[in-house]
Amino acid sequence: MSWDVLILDESHYLKATDAARSKIVLGTDGLVHKARRTWLVSGTPAPNHNGELWIMCYVFGLTKLSYESFLERYCIVERVAVRTPGGHCIWRDAIKGSKNIDELKALIAPFILRRRKDQVLKDLPPILYTNVVVEAAEVDFMRWYPEVAAGVTPEAKMRQDIAEQQAAVDSIAKVAQMGTDLITALGALQDRVQKSRRYVGLQKTPAIAEIIKAELAAKAYDKIVLFAWHRDVIVDLQERLKDFKPVTLFGGTDPDRRDKNIKKFQKDPKCRVFIGNIRAAGIAITLTAAHEVGFVESSWVPADNAQAAMRVHRIGQTKPVRCRFFALANSTDEKVQQVLKRKTRDTTRLFDEDTKKEVINPFED
């Protein structure tokens, strides 16, 4: 088939040049070559850095540069040593920041129609981002780590694995303080530090649940939306907040159940808590029954967090929205948030008409 117009919604997911999705849409025989026109729709065209715009610029003829040359032209790339969870050091390129922003902006400007939220939603109430630090609680290994409960892996070995993964994250965070792009560097370890990330999330849930329960009981607000990354963290929160009839949304939630849970939260006054996975519940749904948001676990991609917050701060919201990012005391959270500020600033500068306009950072008061 061929089409007059091909519309690609959430087009920022087409950023990895070797991903199957990118090849199907943008490859040599991709969908874009079967359409007279293609529209890319996104609230966050470059979630992490300028380099993620290369695949769009190249396929649509805005640049003839290779990916490596595009990075060299529009990104600050630094060679850094990264320690793996196994204790080895590897050298890799980390994107430190952006450069030649005005040039790239001029390149893509004729092809972009941009509308900021303050232009199209002039009466939308303000949104506030703030941080809350909580103390760590003990994690029940027999419950949350089935390999320990089954006797396959000793608890001491599991704790050692978690400590090694956390050491790798801490090592990257120390490098980031010297200017390395922390989020990009962490991305290289994303699939290899899941035990550590989940453990940190489970350490936070008891304290966070106590805060939320006290606030709901005191009727500080009617409802709250909580976002997390791991299923176990969501399940633990659901159980701890059961008195407030919580509903959940995971990545594999059945479409009918998904719609019922969203409708229940929006309409049922007894259902006061919505707990969702950041990716699964972060786009294409409306949760304006609440004006309170809590990130129990935040994504390492700033755009994911911003998209999730927009489920509440959108058309239909009549009250100011508060988003709290819960951080574990004495963790690397603050270092991550510092880098997220720079990324948010650089990304927005690229697309804002007023490049001097200060960007609201999702990780500061």
N, C-alpha and C positions, 0 to 999 in steps of 0.2 A: 504493500500500500504506500501511497504518498499523501501528504497532508498540506493544506495551505498554511496552517500554523501548528507548531508543536510547542506546548507549554510545559515547562519543567519546574514544578513547585519544589520548594526546599532544595534548590539547586546547589547549595553549598556542600551537599553530600557528594557532589561530583568533583572531588578535589584530589583523590589518589589516582595517579596515572595508571597504575597497574591493577586497580580494582575491577572486578567483573562488571559492576554497575556502570563505571565510567566507560568501559569498552563497549558495552551494549548501546549506550546512549551517544558517546562521542567518538567511538572508534572508526576505522576506515569504512566499515559497513554499518555504522551506527545510525540511530534514528534521526539524528540531525541532518544527515545527508539525504533523507527522504522527505524533508519539509522545505517549503519555500521560505518560511520564516521560523525562527525559534525565539521564544521568550523565556528568559530565566527569571524565576521569582524567588526571592530570599530576603529574610530579615537580617541575615548575617552573611554577606557574600564571602568574606574571608575570616573565618572564625579564629585562626591562629596567627597567620602572618601573610605578607604579600605574595609569597610563593604559591599559595593556594589558588591564586588567580591565573596562574600560567595556563592551565589546561583549557580554561575558557578563552583566554586571549589567543592562544595558539590555534585552537580549532576554528574559531570565528575570524581568523585572519588579522588580528590586531597586532600580532608580533610574529616574527620568524625565528626568534631566539629559542635555543634549546632550553630545557628545564634548568640545567646547570647554569647556563648563561643568564637566564632570567633571574635566578637566585642571586647570582653575582651582581647583577645590575640593580635589583630592587630590595635586597635583604643584606643585613650584616651577618656574615657567616663566620663562625669561630670554631677552630679545631679544639676539642676538649677530650680529656680522659674520663671515662665513666667506669665505675666499678660495678660488676654484675653481682647478682645474688650469690654466685658461687665464689666470689672473692677475686675474680680476674679483672684486669683493667683492659678496656678496649678504647680505641680512638674513634671518634665519630664527629661529624659536622653538626653543630648546634646553631640554630638561628637566633642571634642575639637581639635583633631589632630590625627596623625598616630604614630604607634610605631612598633618595630620589622620589619621594612621595609625590611632589608636584608634577613631575614628569609622567609617572604612572597614572596619576589622576587625570592629566590632560589626554592621555592615551585612551582611557576608557570612558571619559566624560560624554562623548557624542553618542555612546551606545547605552547610557544609563538614564533611566527615569526614576528619580528618588523622591520619596515622601517621608519626612520624619514624622514621628508620632505627634509632636507638638503642632504640626501643621494640619493634620487630619483629625486629631482628637483634642481640640483646644480646651474642652471642658473636663478632660480626664484629670482626676485628683492626683496629687503628687505621690511618689514612691520613695521610700527611705530604705537604705541598706545599712545594716549594722552587724557587729560581731558579738558573740557571746562565748566565753571560755568556760568549759566545764571540766570537772575533775574526772580522772579515769576510774572505772569500776572493774572488779574482777570479772573475767570471762569464763563461763562454764564450758570447759573443753569437752566434757562428756556429752553435752547436748549439741553444741554447734560444730563439732568436728567428729563426724561419724567414724572416721578411720581410727580416732583415739578410743571412742566408745567400743568399737569392735575389736580393739586390741591389735589392730594392724600396725599402727604407728604409736609409739610411746609418747605420752604428753611432753616429756622433756625434749624429744626430738622435734615435735611440732613447735614448741616454743623456740627452739634453736632456729628452725627454718624461718619463723616469723621475724626473729631478731636479725637474721642475716638479710632478709628482704628489706627490713626497715633501715638497716645500716646502708644499704644501697641507695635508698631514697634520701637519707640524711647526707650521704656523700654528694649527691647531685645538688641538694639544697645548698651545701657549702660552696660549691662551684658557682651556683646561681648568684650568690651574694657578690661575686666578683664580676657579674654582668652577663653570665650565660643565660640563655633562654631556658628557664626552668621547666616550663610546661612541655616544650618540645623535647627536652632531654628526658623528662619523665615518661614521655610517650614511648620511648624505646624500651622501657621496662614494664609497660602497662600490663602485659599478659603474664609477667613473671613475678609480680608483687601482689597478687590478689589475696593471698593469705594475710599479708600484713595490712592491706587496706580494709579488708573485712574485719580483722581483729580490732583495728582502731575504731571502726564504726560501732562494733558491739561494746567497746569500752565506753562509748558515749551514751548509749540508749538509756541506761537507768537514770542518769542525772537529767537528761533532756525530758524524759517522760515525767519525772517529778515536777519539773518546771511547768510543762504543759498542763498536767493534771491540776496543779494549784491555780493556774490562770483560768482554765475552763470552769473549775468549781467556783471561782470568785466572779465568774461572768465578765472577765476583763475584755472578752470578745465572744462572738457567737460561735465562730467556726475557725478552723485552721487547716492549712494545706502543708503537709510535710513531704519533703523530697529526700530520697536516699539513693544509693547506688546498688547495694547488695540485697538480695531477696531475704537473707536471714535477718538483716537489720530491719527491714520492713515488717517481717513477721513478728520480731521481738517488740517493736513499737505497737503493732496491732494488739498484741496480748496485754501489754502494759497499759494501754489506753482503752481497753474493752468497755469500760463503763460509759464511754461516749460514742458508742456504736460506729467505730471506724470502718471505712471501706478502703480497699486497696486496688492498685493497678500495676501489674507486672508486665514484662515484655511478652509473655505468652498468654495473657488474659484473653479468654474467648470474647469475640466482638460483642455478643449480646450481653455478657456479664459486664464488660467494660462500659457499655452504654447505660446499663441499669445502675451501676455504681456511681457514675457521674451524675445521673439524674437524681439518685437518692441523696447525694451530697448537696446538690443544688436546691432540692425541694423539701427534703425531710428535716424539720428542725431538730429532731432527736439525733440525727447523724451529724456530729460536730467535727469529725476528723477525717481528712482524706490523706492517705499515705501512698505515694506513687514513686516508681522508678523514674529518675530524671529523664532518661531517654524515652521510655514508653509513655510517660505522662507529660512530657515537656513540650509537645507540639500538638496542634490541631484539636485541642479541647478547651472548654471554658469552665473556670472554677470561680466565678465572681461572687458566689455566695459567701466567700471568705475575703477578708482584707488583711489577713495575717498569714505569713509564709515562713516556714522554717526549713533550712537546708541542714539536715542531720549529717548527710555526706554530700559534699559538693563535687561536681565533675572537674576533671583536670583540663577540660576545654571550656573557657569562659563563656562562649556562645551558648553552650548547653544550659548553663545556669541562668543566663539572661532569658533564653527562650522559656524556661520553666517558670520563671517569675512572671512572665507575660501571660501565663494562663489565668492569673488573678488580676493583673494590672492591664485590663483591656476593655473594650466596649461593654458597657453594662455595669462597670464598677463605679460606685458612687462615693466611696470612702477612701481616704488616704491608705496606702498599702505599706506595710512594714515587712521587710525581708530580713530574717536573721540567719546568719551563718554560724552554726555551732562548731567550735573548734576545741580539740582536746588540749588541755593544758600541757605545756612543755613538749609540743609536737612541732612539726614543720609547717603547720597551717599558715602561720603569719608570713613566712617566706613565700609560699605559693601565692598568697593574696597580693603581695607586693608586685610580683611579676604579672599577675592578672590585670592590675591597674595599668601597667605600661601597654599591655596587649590591647586592652579596651581602648585606650587613648589612641594608639597607632591605627587600629582598624577603623575607628570612627573618623579620624582625621582624613583618611583616604576617601571617604564618601560624603563627608559633610561639606556643604557649600562654604560655610564659615570655618576655616581651618583653625581659627584662634579660639573657637568656642570650647570651653572646658567640658569634658565628658564626665557624666555621672559614673563613678566607679562602683560596681556592685559589691565591693569589699571594703568600703569605708563608710563611716557615719556621714 
